[in-house]
Amino acid sequence: MKVEKLQEFIGKSTFDAIILSGLENPKAANNLRYITNYSGSFGFAIIGEKYKYFLSDFRYRDQVKLEVPDFTFVEITEGLINAIKTIIETEGIVDLGFDQKIRFSEYKMLGNLECNLVPMDNVIEDLRLLKTEEEIIKIKKACEITDQALTDMLKVLKVGMVEREVEVLLKNKMIELGADNTWERFIVASGPRGAMPHGSASDKVIQEGELVTFDIGCSFEGYTSDLTRTVAMGDVSDKLKEMYDVVYESQMAGLKAAKASITGAELDAVCRNYITEKGYGEYFKHGTGHGIGLDVHEGPTVNSKYVKELGEGAVITIEPGVYISGLGGVRIEDDVVLTKDGCIVLNEFPKELITIK
């Protein structure tokens, strides 16, 4: 279905075919994976309205036949450029579209081809905006793994642990639960470090009376999860509790408002306006959310600049936050599927403030 939609687009476009690469850039590799289902680290697809080729070398021959059975497989034996040139000559390709996510070294390599290179702007990304039922199932499974890993982590979390130690335990648990992989770095930000929205786990020791923010995720069959929760280590100040309550109510308002027909800007405003009304507007600087799928961050976007409807089947995050330097921060995030009438929350981890005694 995905490749057929792309071929239909090619039939109406100004170029004869497109080339997708899985060589160096993960963003480009995920565009290749979306269209072909190929999960290897070296591969190229050339797709026209009436044909589709997949190129790789002997290392991935059997994997290509298993994952990309509907493509004509071309085994690279005398250099990649020669293999691509043969296809160009065979199919009479004059104008070849290329994914702008590829790196400059790949673009220079493609410059050796005897055809016109035409940059594609978000062609594959636009196809990826709305998820299929199969994609949603995989994202849901990644969410379940992430929820369970954090549940298990909080059973052993205690004052005196180091943020990096917590990160390692979370990653190991996710792999144990069946994740393909985890993010390279998790956010485990305690105390004043919670004011850093992207505060990756450090050597800081977690202290009594602090909030700890976890922003974590994994992939399942290529599809990602993205969960944020903030917990209290023992008794915390009334100010921190107030911050938590404001973010909690903002996030709940966002969940209530989320649906396919709302724009990213409108949904962002729901969460942002509540935080502003409570006097914390200056401490909420990032967007309210983003799409997830093969990438942790992809379209559509939930911020003031995204004025298009988010769309039925979009999977997005809703993650307002408040961050005060020197004090700490709070963020609460769920992954949701947008429907005509509302949204389906994929995470089941509780959002009420959890206190670790």
N, C-alpha and C positions, 0 to 999 in steps of 0.2 A: 504493500500500500504506500509506504513512504517513498520508495524509489519510483513508483508509478506517478505519484504527485510531482516529483522532481522532473521526470521525463515530460510530463504534460507542460510544466513550466518552460522547459528547454524548447519545446515545440513552438512556444509563443515568444521566445526571447530573440535577442539579436546575435546570439552565438550558437555555434553548431553543437558544442558539447562542453562539459565541465570536467575538471580534474580535481579530485579530493585527495588529500595527503594525510598519512598517519605517521610521518617520519619524525618530526621534532617537536612541534607545538601541540601541547595537550588540547588546546581549544580546537585546533584544526582536526586533531585525531578524533575528537568526540563528534565533530560534524561527519567525518567518515564513518564512524561507528553507527551513528544515527541512521544513515542511509543504507549501510551494508550489513550491519551487525558484526563487523569484524573487530575483534578485541586485541589483535596483535600489535606489535610495536613498529612494524615495517610493512607498509602496504599503500597502494594507490588505486583509485577507481577512476575510470574514464567513462562518462555516461553521456549518451546522446538520446535523442527522442526514440530511436528504434534499436539501440544497442547498449550494452553495459559490460565493461571489462574490469577485471580486477588483476592487478600486477603485484607480485611479490617474488621472493626467491625461494630456494629449496627448503629453507628453515621453516617456512610457514605454509608449504604446499598442502599438507594434510589439514591444517587448521582452516585454510581458505575454503577447501572443499567441504568442510563441515559447517562453517559459519556463513559462507557466501555461495551456496550451491547454485543459485540462479544466475550468477555472473559467469561470463566466459573468462576462465583463468588463463593468464599469461605468465609463465614462469620466466623470471629475468635471468638470462644466462650470459648475455654479452653487454651488460650495462643498462641502467635504467633509461637513459635518454634514447638509446637505440630501440628499446622495447616500446617506448612511447611514440617515437617517430614511425615505427611500423604501423601502429594503430592509426595515427594521423593520416598516413598515406592510404591505408586500407579504406578508411571511412571518409576520406576527402574532407578532413576538418580544416577549415580556414580560420575561424575564430574560436578560440578555446577559453572558456571562463575558468577563473581560478579563485579559490577561497582566499580572501584578504587576510585570513588568520595565519596563513603560512608565514614562515620566517624569511628574512631577506635572502639568506643563503639558498633557500629553495626557489625563490623568485629568480635569482640569478641563474640557477640551473635550468629553469624552464625557459629562460631567454635563449637557450641554445636550440630551441625547437623552431622549425620552419613554419610558424603560424602566428597569428595575432593573439596576444594575451589580453583578455578582457577581465578586469577585476569585478568580482561579485560582491555586492554589499548586502550582507545579512540575508541572503537567499535561503540558506539552510536554517539559520537561526529563526527565521519567520515560520518555517515549517515546524520547528520544534516548540513553538509557543504553547500549543494546545496538546495535551498528552492523550495517548490512547489508553484504553483500559489496561492493556498489558504493561504499559509504562507505569501507570498508577499503582498497580499491584507490586511492582518492584520497589517503587519509592516507599510504599507502605511497609514493606518488609524491612527496608533500611531503617525506617522510623521505629519499628518494633524492636529491632536490635539495639538502637541507640537508647530508647526508653529503658530497656532492660539493663543495659550496661550502667546507666546512671543510677537506676534503682539499686543494683548490686553495689555500686561504688559508695552510695550514701550509707550502706550498712557498716562500712569499715572506715568511713571518713572521720577524722578526729583532729582536734587541735594538736599542733606540733608536726603534722605532715607537711611535706614540701610540695609546692604546686606541681613541679615536674614529676614527682612520685605519683601523684594523682593522675596526671596525664598518661603515664605509662600503664597504670592499672586499667584505666578506661580503654585504652587502645587494645590491650591484650584481651580484655573481656569481649570487646566487639568481634575480634577475630575468632575467639572461642565460640561466640554465638552464631557465627556463620557469615560475617561480613567478608566481602572480597578484599577490602582495604579500608583504611581510615584516612582522615585528613592528615596532611603532613604535620601540622601543628594544631593543637587544641588551645582554646582560650580557657585558662583556669586563673582567674584574677581575683585575689582576695584583698580585703581591706581597701586602702587607698588606691591600689592597683585596679580596683573595679571601675575607677573613673576612666580607664583606658579601654575604649570600645573594642580594640583589637589587642588586648593585653595577653599575649601568648604566655603559657605556663613558664614560670621562672624558678629561681632558687629560693624565693621567699617562703618563709615558714607561715603557715596559716595560724592565726591567733584567735583567742577567745574574744567574742564581741564583734567580730567582723562578718560582713556579707561576703560570700564567694559566688562569683558568676562563672558558670560553665557554658561555653558555646562549643558544641561538639557535633560530630557526624561521621558517617561511614558510607560505603557504597555496597550495594547488592546487585549483582549482575550489571554493574556499570552505573546504576542509578543511586542518587545520593539522598541523604537526610541532613537536616540542619536544625538542631535543637538548642535552645538556650533556656536555662533555669538559674535562678539565684536563690541561695539558701543562707540561713543564719547559723553562725557558730556560737551556740549558747545565746544568752540574752544580748540583744542589740539595742541601740539607742532609739528613742522615739522618732528622731529625725530619719533614721534609716528605715524604720517601719513605715513612716509616712511616705517616703520615696517609693517603697515597695508597693504600697496600696495604690498610689497614683499610677504607677506603671501597670499594675495588675488590672485596674479598672479601664485604663486606656486600651490595653490589649483585648480585654473582653468586649469593649465597644467596637473594636476593629473586627473581631470575629462575628459579631452580630450584624455588622454592616456589609461584610464581604459577600459578594455575589458576582456572577459573570458580567452583568451589565454595568457595574461600577467602574470608573476609571481609576488608574493608579493614583492620580492626584486627589480624587475624591476620597479614596480610602485612606491615603496618607493624612488628609485633613481631619478625618474622624479621630484618629489617634492623637494627632498633634494638637488639635484644638482642646481636647480634654486635658492634656498635660499643661498646655498654656493657661487654661482656666484655673488650674490648681497652683499656678505660680512657678512652674518648673520649665516653661517653654524655652528659656535660654540654655537649658541643659540637655536638650534633645536636638542634636545637630545632624544626625544621619537620616536616611530615608527609612520608611516604615517597613519595607520588605523588598523582596526580589523573587524572581522565578527560580525554581530548582528542577533538576532533571539529570542529564549526564554530567552537567557542571553544577557545582555548588551555587554559583551565581550566574544566572542566565535570564533572558527575558521571560515574561514582562517585568517591568519595574514598578514598585509602589513608592513613588515620590512625587513631588510637586510638578515635575516636568513631564510626567507620563500622562497625557491627556486622552489617550485611547482607552476604550473599554478593555478590561482584562481578559474577558472571553471565557466561555464555558469549556471546562476541561483544563484550564490553566492551573498549575500547581505553584503556589507562592508561599512565602513566609510572611508572617505578621509579627513584627519584633520591635515595638517601641522600647525606648530606654531613657534613663536619666543618669547623668554622669557629673559628679561634682568633685573637682580636683581637691585633693587633700582629705576627702571624706570617703568616697567610694561610689559605686554605681549599681544600677539594677537594670537588667534586661530580661524580658520574658518572650519566648519565641515558639511558635508552632508552625508546622507545615500543613497547608490546607489545599483541598481541591475545590475550585469554584464551580458551582452549579447555577442553574437558572434562578433558583429560589434562595440560595444562600451558599454555605460552604460546608465541606466535610473535613473535620479536623483529623489528621492522620496520627498525631501524637496522643498518647493516653497518659503521659506522665503528669501528675498533679501540678497545678499552678499556685495553689494557696501556699503561703510562706511556710517552708519546712525548717524547723529548728533542730539542729544537731546537738544533742546533749553530751 
